[in-house]
Amino acid sequence: MKKIRHLSVVFGDQLDQQSAVFDGFDPVQDAVWMAEVDYEATHVWSHKQRIAIFLAAMRHFRDALRAREIPVLYTELNSKKDTGRFSSRLSTDLKDCRPDKVIVVRPGEWRVLQGLQKVCKEAGVELELREDTHFYTTPADFAAHAEGRKALRMEFFYREQRKRFSVLMDDGKPTGGDWNFDKANRGSFGKSGPEAPNTGPTHRKDATTQAVLELVGERFSDHPGSLESFAWAVTRDEARRDLQNFIETRLPVFGQYQDAMWTDEPWLYHSLLSTSLNLKLLNPREVVEAAEQAYRDGKAPIAAVEGFIRQILGWREYVRGIYWTHMPEYIDRNGMGAGEALPGFYWTGQTDLECLRQSIGQTLEHGYAHHIQRLMVTGLYALLLGVDPKEVHEWYLAVYVDAVEWVELPNTLGMSQYGDGGLMASKPYIATGSYINKMSNYCQHCPKNPKERTGENACPFTTLYWGYLLRHEKTLRGNNRMALQVRNLDRIDGDERRAIRETASAIRKQS
């Protein structure tokens, strides 16, 4: 192997040919390093489609680089060089190619960054860490925003970014006269259901993708999920077609129905772009610009466009800032002292509760569920049940095709489970089964009644909601945003309180 000046490490969620890792890259002297390793699929029990989308996208990216005559040192899972972890594979290759320097863009996980630093230190090779220009902001930007604030709130961060990057701004003021149109984005489908159901991703499997699916099906046969419906974008061209399709066909009604759910309709009007964004096949700037242009051209209403942009320029950047500012201790936070085990049906979907059966069932089939299904069905049930937030995090990281720890962990542990004690969210996102009944038709197919909190027909969400309030009453009374919900406890007499506690305890034991 020839002497290499710079070895540019590219991980599976960094598939951007415009990445900062290529700044100053010389194909004559430098090389790209990529590796498929078992541990990245097994440190959490990853869904087959999650494994497949990473591997297929990596191989297509490798081939695209080689087509540009960029040298790539690439280890495939089915090669004899596989060593189980990227650190041991890289350690071996550093000895062989003896680069003067390793260059990497900030990885998507603290664990990966620590492993990389350790390997390079042991090999005596300089490591240059570059910030990821894929994002609008850096961890340092977020730290500057957070400095001196008693509380962090995404809305204020989002407004700063709108101004800084001139997104949806007119003469220094927010387009449409307001910063947030969330109140217009809470519609349900009513009795008629969605008018034009989305068919989901439809990309054809070429020989490269097909080989990956066969490999995953054989090598990870005991992992959760199915590969049958796999049709995700695994190249930049495919991702760009998905973006165009969303902007033209679903963005106009996305906002109104973004929180709605419907039986046997997993895709609805959502963008399905998070996988491509998190793999870096799409740049958030082009996505935001396309959405804003749709509004400027009169093709989508401001509420839909602002709501969509807020998820990218607001939430996506915000959670990344939370992650890098508070790791590594963040992952062990458990602000509400939750300690129950995750119910086994989260891995099988075998439950009589229709909302959970629908949400978990489509997750196992497609590796996908939209944000309300994650936050207000699977996440809500785990929160009310009192599941250890680290277990919930590991499940979300394992089963969703768009899951990378920097974005998944704060959303799960912080927003969904309130495990960080209010750092991410100002209050726990809790509700009775009536919320699910309002936003879906799931309850029509369920034997439980969302209005009842005790008795044989009581909805477990409703019982557990009141049980959660009772369990954490003292803590929650100190939260101004929970004042109304906690005051409702005062209307419940001692006998019913005991009945709620007993029923909630029975549900936890059965789960």
ABEGO torsion letter per residue (X at the ends): XBBBABBBBBBAAABBAABAAABGBBAAABBBBBBBBAAAAAABBBBAAAAAAAAAAAAAAAAAAAAAGBBBBBBBAABAABAGBAAAAAAAAAAAAGBABBBBBBBABAAAAAAAAAAAAAAGBBBBBBBBAABABBAAAAAAAABGBABBBAAAAAAAAAAAAGBGBBGGBBBGGBABAAAAAABBAEAAEBABBBAEBABBBBAAAAAAAAAAAAAAAABBEBAAABABBABAAAAAAAAAAAAAAAAAAAAAAAABBBBGBAAEABAGAAAAAAAGABBAAAAAAAAAAAAAAGABBAAAAAAAAAAAABAAAAAAAAAAAAOAAAAABBAAGBABBBBAAAAAGBBABAAAAAAAAAAAAAGBBBAAAAAABAAAAAAAAGBBAAAAAAAAAAABAABBAAAAAAAAAAAAAGAAGGAABABBBBBBAAAAAAABAAAAABABBAABABEAABBAAAAAAAAAAAAAAAAAAABAAAAAAAAAAAABBAAAAAAAAAAAAAAAAAX
